[in-house]
Amino acid sequence: MQIELTAYLSVMIASIGITGAVLYYVYALRNQAQMRKTDLIMRLYSMFIAKDIAEADAKVLTLDVQDYHEFKEKYGPYLGEEPTAMAVRTVAAFFEGLGILFKRNLIQIDIVYDLFSIEFRWRRLGPILRGAREELGEPEIGKHFELLYHAEKDFGKSRART
């Protein structure tokens, strides 16, 4: 009887120990995944504020065009070599990449909303990208950037309600 009780208790203690270890491991994995996502977004933000993209972004933010036709008259075609056209492509490519990461659930919209002004940039670039899509017959241009814009806009509305 004593031996059976001892064996039973040691099995119970071992089971509790294994369960505790599994719970700790799951917690550590979840924490590690969150740390990786945080590291990714902060590295992206560092890229965004680095000189090359920051200069391109400054050009984009000062654009004074209403549509692609006006952009093309002032700066040439979307794929042109003019510095403003290149700046537009640089900024659009950065936000296209963010949109892809968002679509694949590798970054969260609340962090994007807090760090980047997607809506502000889309209002400048959206008409240009739509015009480039049409002119080049390439419906994929800026598709994920636009997805990110709509997600941020929806998030902003839900955040304003709370």
Secondary structure as UniProt FT lines:
FT   HELIX           2..49
FT   HELIX           51..61
FT   HELIX           68..75
FT   TURN            78..79
FT   HELIX           83..103
FT   TURN            104..105
FT   HELIX           109..115
FT   HELIX           118..136
FT   TURN            139..142
FT   HELIX           143..161
//
